Amino acid sequence: MCKFVRVIKRLLIFLFLFSAKFSFAQLDVFDFGEENGKDLNVLYRNDISVKAYATTRGLGFSFRRGKHITGKKRYFYEGDFQSLRHPKEVRVEGESSARKRFVYGKLNSVYLFRGAVGYQNVIFSKADNKAVEVRYSVTLGPTFAFAKPYYVQVFRSRSSNDRINTDDVPFNEKTFTTDSVVGRGYFSSGLDKTKILPGLHTKFNLSFEYANYTNLIRAIETGITLDVFPQQLRIMARNPAENVVVTFHVGFVMGRKWF
């Protein structure tokens, strides 16, 4: 499990550095004469982009690599990471000296890793560089839900200096009350008990591309995602487990195109 944590850290660092590179990409867009992205009639066959987005149940980050088949049609593949919260999650303040806020009743912290292939088509093309291009896309692929038990701090003893000593334990829906939990446990607690639940997902996106240069990608993207799991996914106690998860999302896309 430690190896898994290192892999996730490296992936997040890579995505952060990759997106930082894109933020400076427009500095060299003026160095290529006719290839500086001002000509609407130029077809760039390849593109790469990243997207940061918010959903109705969490936050996410994705990476996308695409190839144009025609001027309007494009195929791509993408990797996606998203946190998944339950709609009934409410953070309350613990009683420990650190005052760590926790979610009462939470059983698992869930993170979704998705891989997909997709198809994109243009609905309305740009009339000029200052216009907006509207596209739709659909994707299909596997989902892997990583369900890590949610740990909380419970009272163990009180030291001579009146400091509360605690233990990190999984939330117990049968015995714990709001008074018996004093704070949120460490994220590392329970990593070795993480379960992986495989599933499938599909997405439908609407993208509004507004970059002033055709070799750049700057877009607002919104849509809906459907995840289906054969095994039930439990996040909160005293709430039904889920086999089907539907989320709406909106995010910002940035990237580059080349021949």
C-alpha positions as CSV (number, residue, x, y, z in Angstrom):
1,M,0.0,0.0,0.0
2,C,3.0,2.3,0.6
3,K,4.0,1.7,-3.0
4,F,0.4,2.7,-4.1
5,V,0.7,6.0,-2.1
6,R,4.1,6.8,-3.8
7,V,2.6,6.2,-7.2
8,I,-0.4,8.5,-6.5
9,K,2.0,11.2,-5.2
10,R,4.1,11.0,-8.3
11,L,1.0,11.1,-10.5
12,L,-0.3,14.2,-8.8
13,I,3.2,15.9,-9.0
14,F,3.4,15.1,-12.7
15,L,-0.1,16.5,-13.4
16,F,0.7,19.7,-11.5
17,L,4.0,20.2,-13.4
18,F,2.2,19.5,-16.7
19,S,-0.5,22.0,-16.0
20,A,2.1,24.6,-14.9
21,K,3.9,24.1,-18.3
22,F,0.6,24.9,-20.1
23,S,0.2,28.2,-18.2
24,F,3.3,29.5,-19.8
25,A,2.7,27.9,-23.3
26,Q,1.2,31.1,-24.7
27,L,4.5,32.9,-24.1
28,D,6.1,31.2,-27.2
29,V,3.0,31.2,-29.4
30,F,4.2,34.3,-31.3
31,D,7.5,32.7,-32.4
32,F,6.3,30.6,-35.3
33,G,5.2,33.0,-38.1
34,E,2.3,31.4,-39.9
35,E,2.1,28.6,-37.3
36,N,1.2,30.9,-34.4
37,G,-2.4,29.8,-34.3
38,K,-4.0,32.7,-36.1
39,D,-5.2,30.8,-39.2
40,L,-8.6,29.2,-38.8
41,N,-8.0,27.0,-41.8
42,V,-5.0,25.1,-40.4
43,L,-5.8,21.6,-39.1
44,Y,-3.7,20.5,-36.1
45,R,-3.8,16.7,-36.0
46,N,-2.6,16.2,-32.4
47,D,-3.5,17.8,-29.1
48,I,-2.9,17.3,-25.4
49,S,-4.8,18.9,-22.5
50,V,-5.6,18.8,-18.8
51,K,-8.8,19.6,-17.0
52,A,-9.5,20.7,-13.4
53,Y,-13.2,20.3,-12.5
54,A,-15.8,20.3,-9.8
55,T,-18.6,17.8,-9.6
56,T,-21.8,17.6,-7.5
57,R,-20.0,15.2,-5.3
58,G,-16.3,16.1,-5.3
59,L,-13.3,17.5,-7.2
60,G,-11.3,16.0,-10.1
61,F,-8.4,16.3,-12.5
62,S,-8.0,14.7,-15.9
63,F,-5.5,14.3,-18.7
64,R,-6.5,13.9,-22.3
65,R,-4.6,13.0,-25.5
66,G,-6.4,13.4,-28.8
67,K,-6.0,13.0,-32.6
68,H,-8.2,14.7,-35.2
69,I,-9.7,12.5,-37.9
70,T,-11.2,15.4,-39.8
71,G,-11.5,19.1,-39.1
72,K,-14.5,18.5,-36.8
73,K,-14.2,14.9,-35.6
74,R,-11.6,13.8,-33.1
75,Y,-10.8,10.6,-31.1
76,F,-9.0,10.8,-27.7
77,Y,-8.1,8.8,-24.6
78,E,-8.1,10.2,-21.1
79,G,-7.1,9.4,-17.5
80,D,-9.2,10.8,-14.7
81,F,-8.9,11.1,-10.9
82,Q,-11.9,12.3,-8.8
83,S,-12.9,12.4,-5.1
84,L,-16.4,11.1,-4.3
85,R,-18.3,12.5,-1.4
86,H,-21.7,11.5,-0.1
87,P,-24.5,14.2,-0.4
88,K,-25.2,13.9,3.3
89,E,-21.6,14.5,4.5
90,V,-21.5,17.3,7.2
91,R,-18.3,18.2,9.0
92,V,-18.4,18.8,12.7
93,E,-15.7,20.0,15.1
94,G,-14.0,17.5,17.3
95,E,-13.4,17.8,21.0
96,S,-9.6,17.2,20.8
97,S,-7.0,20.0,21.4
98,A,-6.3,20.0,17.6
99,R,-10.0,20.5,16.9
100,K,-9.9,18.3,13.8
101,R,-13.2,18.5,11.9
102,F,-14.6,15.1,11.0
103,V,-17.6,13.7,9.2
104,Y,-19.9,11.8,11.6
105,G,-21.2,8.6,10.1
106,K,-18.7,8.3,7.3
107,L,-17.5,4.8,6.7
108,N,-15.2,5.2,3.6
109,S,-13.2,7.8,1.8
110,V,-13.7,7.1,-1.9
111,Y,-11.5,8.1,-4.8
112,L,-12.3,7.2,-8.4
113,F,-9.7,6.5,-11.1
114,R,-11.0,6.3,-14.6
115,G,-9.6,5.5,-18.0
116,A,-11.5,6.0,-21.2
117,V,-11.6,6.4,-25.0
118,G,-13.8,9.1,-26.4
119,Y,-15.2,10.7,-29.5
120,Q,-15.7,14.5,-30.0
121,N,-17.5,16.4,-32.7
122,V,-18.0,20.1,-33.4
123,I,-21.5,21.5,-33.2
124,F,-20.7,25.1,-34.0
125,S,-17.4,26.1,-35.5
126,K,-15.6,29.4,-34.9
127,A,-16.3,32.2,-37.4
128,D,-13.1,34.1,-36.3
129,N,-10.5,33.8,-33.6
130,K,-12.6,35.7,-31.0
131,A,-15.6,33.5,-31.4
132,V,-16.5,30.4,-29.3
133,E,-16.6,26.9,-30.7
134,V,-19.1,24.5,-29.3
135,R,-18.4,20.7,-29.2
136,Y,-19.8,17.6,-27.7
137,S,-18.0,14.4,-26.6
138,V,-18.8,11.0,-25.3
139,T,-16.4,8.6,-23.4
140,L,-16.6,5.0,-22.2
141,G,-14.2,3.1,-20.0
142,P,-13.4,1.4,-16.8
143,T,-13.6,2.9,-13.3
144,F,-11.7,1.8,-10.2
145,A,-13.1,3.0,-6.9
146,F,-10.6,3.0,-4.0
147,A,-12.5,2.8,-0.8
148,K,-10.3,3.6,2.2
149,P,-11.9,3.1,5.7
150,Y,-12.6,6.5,7.4
151,Y,-10.7,6.7,10.7
152,V,-11.7,8.9,13.6
153,Q,-10.0,9.7,16.9
154,V,-11.7,8.4,20.1
155,F,-10.8,9.1,23.7
156,R,-8.3,6.8,25.3
157,S,-7.1,8.6,28.4
158,R,-6.3,11.9,30.0
159,S,-2.7,12.8,30.9
160,S,-1.6,14.6,34.1
161,N,-1.5,17.9,32.2
162,D,-5.1,17.5,31.3
163,R,-4.3,16.6,27.7
164,I,-6.6,14.2,25.9
165,N,-4.9,11.0,24.5
166,T,-6.7,9.4,21.5
167,D,-6.6,6.3,19.3
168,D,-7.3,6.3,15.5
169,V,-10.0,3.7,14.8
170,P,-12.5,3.1,11.9
171,F,-15.9,4.7,12.4
172,N,-18.2,2.2,14.1
173,E,-21.8,2.9,13.2
174,K,-23.2,0.7,16.0
175,T,-21.3,2.1,19.0
176,F,-20.1,5.6,18.2
177,T,-22.0,8.7,19.0
178,T,-21.1,12.4,18.4
179,D,-19.8,12.6,21.9
180,S,-17.5,9.5,21.6
181,V,-15.6,10.9,18.6
182,V,-13.1,13.6,19.4
183,G,-11.7,14.3,15.9
184,R,-10.6,13.1,12.5
185,G,-8.0,10.4,12.2
186,Y,-4.9,10.6,10.1
187,F,-5.3,10.0,6.3
188,S,-2.6,7.3,6.5
189,S,-4.6,5.3,9.0
190,G,-6.3,2.5,7.2
191,L,-4.5,2.7,3.9
192,D,-3.6,-1.0,4.1
193,K,-7.3,-1.8,4.3
194,T,-8.2,0.0,1.2
195,K,-10.5,-1.9,-1.1
196,I,-10.6,-1.6,-4.9
197,L,-14.0,-1.9,-6.6
198,P,-14.0,-2.1,-10.4
199,G,-16.7,-0.7,-12.5
200,L,-17.6,1.0,-15.8
201,H,-18.4,4.6,-16.6
202,T,-19.6,6.8,-19.5
203,K,-19.6,10.6,-19.9
204,F,-21.3,13.2,-22.0
205,N,-19.6,16.6,-22.3
206,L,-20.4,20.0,-23.8
207,S,-17.3,22.0,-24.4
208,F,-17.1,25.8,-25.1
209,E,-13.6,26.6,-26.6
210,Y,-12.6,30.3,-26.6
211,A,-8.8,30.4,-27.2
212,N,-7.7,33.3,-29.4
213,Y,-5.2,31.1,-31.1
214,T,-6.1,27.8,-32.9
215,N,-3.0,26.0,-31.6
216,L,-4.1,26.5,-28.0
217,I,-6.9,24.9,-26.0
218,R,-8.8,27.0,-23.6
219,A,-12.3,25.8,-22.8
220,I,-15.1,25.5,-20.3
221,E,-16.5,22.0,-20.2
222,T,-19.6,20.7,-18.5
223,G,-21.5,17.4,-18.6
224,I,-22.7,14.3,-16.8
225,T,-21.0,11.1,-15.7
226,L,-22.5,7.7,-15.0
227,D,-20.5,5.2,-12.9
228,V,-21.8,1.6,-12.4
229,F,-20.3,-0.9,-9.9
230,P,-21.1,-4.6,-9.6
231,Q,-20.2,-4.4,-5.9
232,Q,-22.1,-1.9,-3.6
233,L,-20.2,1.2,-2.7
234,R,-20.7,2.3,1.0
235,I,-19.7,5.8,2.0
236,M,-22.1,6.8,4.9
237,A,-23.6,4.7,7.7
238,R,-27.4,4.4,7.8
239,N,-27.6,5.2,4.1
240,P,-28.1,2.9,1.2
241,A,-25.0,1.6,-0.5
242,E,-24.7,2.5,-4.2
243,N,-24.2,0.5,-7.3
244,V,-24.9,3.5,-9.6
245,V,-23.4,7.0,-9.2
246,V,-24.5,9.9,-11.3
247,T,-22.6,13.2,-11.1
248,F,-22.7,16.6,-13.0
249,H,-19.5,18.4,-13.6
250,V,-18.0,21.7,-14.8
251,G,-14.4,22.5,-15.3
252,F,-11.6,24.4,-17.1
253,V,-9.6,22.8,-19.9
254,M,-6.2,24.0,-21.1
255,G,-3.8,22.5,-23.6
256,R,-1.8,22.7,-26.9
257,K,-2.2,21.4,-30.4
258,W,0.4,20.5,-33.0
259,F,0.7,18.9,-36.5
